[in-house]
Amino acid sequence: MSAFTRNSDVQTAALRKRSAVFTSAILLLASLAGCGGGSTTANSVSNSNTSAGNTSIPTSSTLPSTYWKPALTDTWQWQLKGTVNTSYAVAIYDIDLFDTPVATIQALKTSGKKVICYFSAGSSEDWRSDFSNFQASDMGNGLIGWAGERWLDTRSANVRQIMQARLDLAVSKGCNGVEPDNVDGYANNSGFPLTAATQLDYNRFLASEAHKRGLAVALKNDTGQLSELVGDFDFAVNEQCHEYAECDGYQVFTANGKPVFNAEYAASYSSNPAARAALCADANGRQFHTLVLPLALDDSFRYSCEP
């Protein structure tokens, strides 16, 4: 499971989900075919346009041009727990890197889907198979409310080596892209002197290493650095920006042709059709791909805002 974190411990406890140094080495690319958008079981609603902020990419990274990238119109399904339900008519599946069998990934790809593989890049999880590779000095404060998870010192060379190995695992399992979670430790009580600058360095490191392996890469949450990082990432995965009025900043992604995949968990969106219709109207006006999902991300229910 992923950990959704906010800028305070109280919010971290209440919610869940989930380098500026570039080398000159020759990029190893996987040439992958693009994928068209799919349709979902949707709640169709009207558009409500909103916009805010600067929409131009402020910096440009040297990125390979031949790896698959999601399109602005691509639809998605997100499930991190339980046996993956492969029946949704969507373009992209976002699933757990460690827990999803290779056979499931290959079956999804054979059916025309692209596969994004989730892992936590900013926290240790003591149930993961590579947990023993972390050093004691790599791990800081616990993520409040989530036993077994601790913030990582993202400046650590060892932590970065572990993340490189996870990206290699994503390649070996056939993932088309990755969703590194918990990449906003600087805005939380991590136990380390992380700063906005160290976070930018780490997030750009992750993006660069993913691209070297021919993987598309998502910017997960980190709403305070969207403008700085839009040039480095291929798409965004966000949780609860509607609930917490944080959606405006994502215009910098959609304005540059990069999709925003959004999940909302508030009970009102699943229990109240009028509240869900209002949510979807706003999401569609922003060109977001919004799902109302259970916090466990176990496919126990799913409402899509796709028109």
DRENDO-902649 format. One line per field, with one value per residue (C-alpha): residue number from 1; x, y, z. Coordinates in pm, 1 decimal. Example, Ala and Ser with C-alpha at 12.3 -4.5 7.8 and 13.67 -1.06 7.14 Angstrom:
BEGIN
i <- c(1:2) .
x <- c(1230.0:1367.0) .
y <- c(-450.0:-106.0) .
z <- c(780.0:714.0) .
//
This chain:
BEGIN
i <- c(1:2:3:4:5:6:7:8:9:10:11:12:13:14:15:16:17:18:19:20:21:22:23:24:25:26:27:28:29:30:31:32:33:34:35:36:37:38:39:40:41:42:43:44:45:46:47:48:49:50:51:52:53:54:55:56:57:58:59:60:61:62:63:64:65:66:67:68:69:70:71:72:73:74:75:76:77:78:79:80:81:82:83:84:85:86:87:88:89:90:91:92:93:94:95:96:97:98:99:100:101:102:103:104:105:106:107:108:109:110:111:112:113:114:115:116:117:118:119:120:121:122:123:124:125:126:127:128:129:130:131:132:133:134:135:136:137:138:139:140:141:142:143:144:145:146:147:148:149:150:151:152:153:154:155:156:157:158:159:160:161:162:163:164:165:166:167:168:169:170:171:172:173:174:175:176:177:178:179:180:181:182:183:184:185:186:187:188:189:190:191:192:193:194:195:196:197:198:199:200:201:202:203:204:205:206:207:208:209:210:211:212:213:214:215:216:217:218:219:220:221:222:223:224:225:226:227:228:229:230:231:232:233:234:235:236:237:238:239:240:241:242:243:244:245:246:247:248:249:250:251:252:253:254:255:256:257:258:259:260:261:262:263:264:265:266:267:268:269:270:271:272:273:274:275:276:277:278:279:280:281:282:283:284:285:286:287:288:289:290:291:292:293:294:295:296:297:298:299:300:301:302:303:304:305:306:307) .
x <- c(0.0:101.7:109.2:-67.7:93.7:16.9:202.6:114.7:120.2:-251.7:-335.8:-84.7:-256.7:-598.9:-518.5:-342.1:-215.6:-35.5:1845.2:1889.7:2207.2:2178.2:2448.3:2571.0:2560.9:2391.9:2027.3:1904.8:1558.3:1275.3:1081.7:720.1:409.0:166.1:-178.0:-515.8:-767.0:-1025.6:-1371.6:-1484.1:-1805.9:-1871.8:-2087.4:-2132.6:-2148.2:-2105.7:-1781.2:-1688.2:-1375.6:-1121.3:-764.0:-485.0:-112.1:169.0:121.3:458.6:732.6:1002.2:1290.3:1366.6:1541.7:1714.7:1462.1:1447.7:1177.7:1098.1:953.9:577.2:408.1:41.4:-178.3:-392.5:-703.4:-596.5:-822.4:-707.2:-777.0:-591.0:-578.1:-298.7:-456.6:-609.1:-628.0:-627.0:-959.4:-848.5:-1195.0:-1209.7:-1214.4:-938.3:-607.9:-385.8:-366.5:-174.6:-83.5:165.8:519.7:597.8:265.4:142.4:249.1:429.8:149.5:-104.6:111.0:158.0:-214.2:-297.8:-46.2:-168.9:-519.7:-387.2:-340.0:-35.3:86.8:213.5:386.3:356.9:627.8:711.4:1022.0:1010.7:928.2:1049.4:783.3:889.7:690.3:870.3:1114.4:1403.0:1345.7:1666.6:1867.8:1787.5:2037.9:1919.7:2047.9:1828.0:1504.7:1355.4:1019.6:725.6:433.3:172.2:-109.7:73.6:262.0:575.1:646.0:917.2:1032.4:1356.6:1658.0:1631.3:1980.4:2125.3:2327.9:2204.4:1839.8:1898.5:2065.7:1762.2:1533.7:1747.0:1703.8:1327.3:1326.9:1523.0:1255.9:988.7:1170.2:1215.8:845.4:739.2:600.4:552.8:594.0:622.9:448.3:702.0:508.9:588.1:806.5:723.5:911.1:1047.8:694.6:644.1:800.9:1049.5:1314.1:1570.2:1670.8:1509.6:1437.4:1255.4:1593.7:1680.2:1332.3:1369.4:1707.2:1565.4:1253.8:1458.7:1691.4:1392.6:1261.9:1602.0:1664.7:1318.9:1371.8:1713.0:1529.5:1261.2:993.9:734.4:722.1:450.0:484.1:282.5:120.1:404.3:164.1:411.1:655.0:434.5:567.1:927.6:888.7:645.1:936.3:1083.3:774.1:538.7:211.3:75.1:-104.9:-293.6:-506.1:-782.6:-698.4:-1072.0:-1135.5:-848.9:-878.7:-535.3:-631.6:-548.2:-175.3:-219.6:-312.6:60.2:45.6:-266.9:-163.0:151.2:-34.2:44.3:-248.3:-355.6:-490.2:-685.0:-841.4:-1089.1:-1186.3:-1439.9:-1744.8:-1977.9:-1849.4:-1943.1:-2266.6:-2413.4:-2481.3:-2521.0:-2183.2:-2025.9:-2182.1:-2040.6:-1699.8:-1704.9:-1817.6:-1517.8:-1278.6:-1390.5:-1366.2:-1001.6:-939.7:-860.0:-923.6:-1094.4:-1196.5:-1384.1:-1221.7:-1193.3:-894.0:-765.8:-752.3:-887.6:-1151.5:-1435.0:-1612.3:-1529.5:-1697.9:-1547.9:-1594.1:-1513.5:-1780.0) .
y <- c(0.0:354.6:633.2:957.6:1232.8:1596.1:1885.3:1801.0:1492.2:1523.6:1509.5:1230.6:1024.9:1091.4:1021.0:761.8:741.7:705.3:1452.8:1752.4:1546.3:1395.0:1170.8:1190.8:814.6:681.2:617.8:261.7:283.0:39.9:130.4:78.6:141.4:406.7:323.1:475.4:582.9:342.2:392.7:324.7:260.7:627.1:881.1:1129.5:1492.8:1833.0:2031.0:2312.4:2493.3:2625.8:2740.5:2889.2:2947.4:2941.2:2664.0:2667.5:2418.3:2617.8:2380.5:2113.2:1786.7:1577.9:1297.6:1004.6:1038.8:674.0:540.3:517.4:813.2:833.2:1060.9:1340.1:1138.5:803.9:646.9:446.8:198.1:197.2:-110.3:-187.5:-454.8:-793.1:-986.3:-732.5:-698.6:-689.4:-636.8:-256.0:-100.1:151.0:237.4:213.2:-0.6:126.0:-172.1:-275.1:-345.8:-610.7:-787.7:-813.7:-1133.7:-1105.0:-1311.8:-1043.3:-768.7:-964.7:-1043.2:-674.2:-582.8:-858.1:-712.1:-373.6:-205.0:-17.5:-96.6:149.6:-10.2:148.0:152.6:379.5:585.7:794.2:543.8:203.2:-65.7:-351.2:-609.6:-553.0:-815.3:-567.3:-406.7:-555.3:-351.4:-28.6:82.2:199.3:548.5:556.2:539.7:826.3:892.0:665.1:760.9:831.1:579.2:337.4:70.0:-57.8:253.7:509.2:811.5:769.2:995.8:1059.9:1210.7:867.1:694.0:359.3:464.8:574.7:244.5:57.1:271.3:199.4:-172.2:-123.5:45.8:-249.8:-477.2:-275.3:-329.8:-702.4:-746.2:-565.0:-242.2:45.7:308.7:366.7:557.5:639.9:740.2:954.1:1199.3:1494.4:1402.6:1755.7:1878.7:1621.9:1539.8:1292.5:1314.6:1435.7:1790.4:1753.3:2072.0:2174.3:2166.8:1814.3:1698.5:1844.1:1673.8:1336.2:1356.6:1450.9:1161.5:924.0:1068.3:1051.4:692.9:584.3:745.4:580.0:248.9:345.2:387.7:662.8:817.2:983.8:1273.8:1155.9:1436.1:1678.7:1960.7:2226.7:2151.1:2091.6:2382.7:2296.5:1929.5:1924.0:1922.0:1609.5:1390.1:1240.2:1252.8:1315.3:1094.7:1290.6:1204.2:1423.3:1752.0:1821.9:1750.8:1977.8:2245.9:2169.0:2100.2:2436.2:2371.7:2072.5:2293.4:2311.2:1938.2:1934.4:2252.4:2069.7:1760.1:1554.9:1369.8:1398.7:1079.7:1170.1:960.5:1085.5:899.8:1119.5:918.2:1180.6:1112.6:745.0:780.4:1101.8:1107.9:1487.4:1538.8:1296.2:1472.9:1805.2:1645.8:1496.6:1820.2:1996.3:1712.6:1690.5:2066.2:2035.9:1740.2:1519.4:1146.1:1114.7:798.4:766.7:472.2:304.6:418.5:60.2:66.2:-288.3:-249.4:-298.8:-14.8:221.0:527.7:687.3:1046.2:961.0:1108.7) .
z <- c(0.0:-51.3:202.7:131.1:330.1:388.0:539.4:897.9:1116.4:1188.0:822.1:766.8:1032.5:887.0:523.5:319.0:-36.4:-239.6:-887.5:-1015.8:-1092.0:-1439.6:-1590.5:-1947.2:-1992.7:-2303.8:-2228.0:-2244.7:-2396.5:-2438.1:-2750.4:-2659.8:-2861.6:-2749.2:-2629.2:-2696.4:-2439.4:-2306.9:-2170.1:-1815.5:-1633.6:-1585.3:-1419.4:-1702.9:-1605.3:-1761.6:-1775.1:-1538.6:-1653.3:-1406.3:-1451.0:-1248.3:-1243.1:-1491.7:-1747.1:-1922.4:-1844.4:-1662.5:-1721.3:-1976.7:-1896.5:-2158.2:-2188.5:-2430.7:-2693.7:-2770.0:-2444.7:-2399.5:-2232.5:-2133.1:-2340.2:-2201.9:-2294.7:-2145.0:-1882.2:-1582.5:-1305.5:-972.6:-750.7:-504.6:-286.9:-363.5:-688.2:-968.2:-1146.7:-1509.6:-1660.6:-1677.1:-2024.7:-1957.5:-2118.5:-1810.1:-1497.6:-1192.8:-972.9:-703.9:-826.6:-565.5:-524.4:-882.2:-1060.4:-1392.3:-1546.4:-1453.5:-1602.3:-1922.1:-1946.0:-1914.6:-2182.6:-2411.4:-2382.5:-2497.3:-2159.6:-2038.2:-1686.7:-1425.9:-1126.9:-783.8:-517.2:-225.5:-297.1:19.8:293.4:403.3:442.5:664.7:469.9:139.3:17.1:-4.3:337.2:480.5:229.9:415.4:676.9:1017.8:935.6:622.8:822.4:1021.6:1182.4:1131.5:911.5:1176.2:1167.4:938.1:1125.3:958.0:749.9:816.1:622.9:429.1:408.6:36.9:33.4:114.2:-156.6:-23.3:-50.5:-407.2:-490.8:-358.4:-574.6:-879.5:-806.3:-780.9:-1119.1:-1255.8:-1108.7:-1287.7:-1617.0:-1552.8:-1474.0:-1791.3:-1645.7:-1890.9:-1621.5:-1248.8:-971.4:-697.2:-384.7:-79.4:-268.1:-43.4:272.8:297.8:377.1:653.3:989.4:843.7:1112.6:859.3:756.4:415.3:222.5:-92.1:-267.7:-152.7:-256.3:-605.0:-634.3:-529.4:-744.3:-1047.5:-970.6:-975.7:-1302.1:-1468.6:-1357.4:-1476.3:-1815.9:-1854.3:-1828.6:-2080.3:-1814.3:-1796.3:-1449.0:-1241.8:-1002.7:-702.7:-502.8:-401.0:-481.0:-371.4:-653.3:-956.3:-1162.6:-1085.7:-1178.8:-1471.2:-1715.3:-1554.6:-1518.0:-1776.8:-1582.1:-1234.4:-984.5:-721.8:-423.1:-286.3:-454.8:-484.3:-118.3:-13.8:-285.6:-432.6:-796.0:-953.6:-960.0:-1188.1:-1481.5:-1553.4:-1636.6:-1851.7:-2034.8:-2141.1:-2260.2:-1950.8:-1791.0:-1428.4:-1271.3:-959.4:-682.7:-424.0:-107.0:75.9:177.0:32.3:-317.6:-298.3:-101.9:-245.4:-621.6:-621.9:-453.7:-697.5:-994.7:-875.6:-827.3:-1174.7:-1336.1:-1185.7:-1270.4:-1631.6:-1669.1:-1566.4:-1802.6:-1503.7:-1493.5:-1157.2:-976.0:-647.2:-473.4:-131.8:71.9:70.8:-310.5:-311.0:-587.0:-338.1:-522.6:-806.9:-955.0:-1262.5:-1377.6:-1739.8:-1970.4) .
//
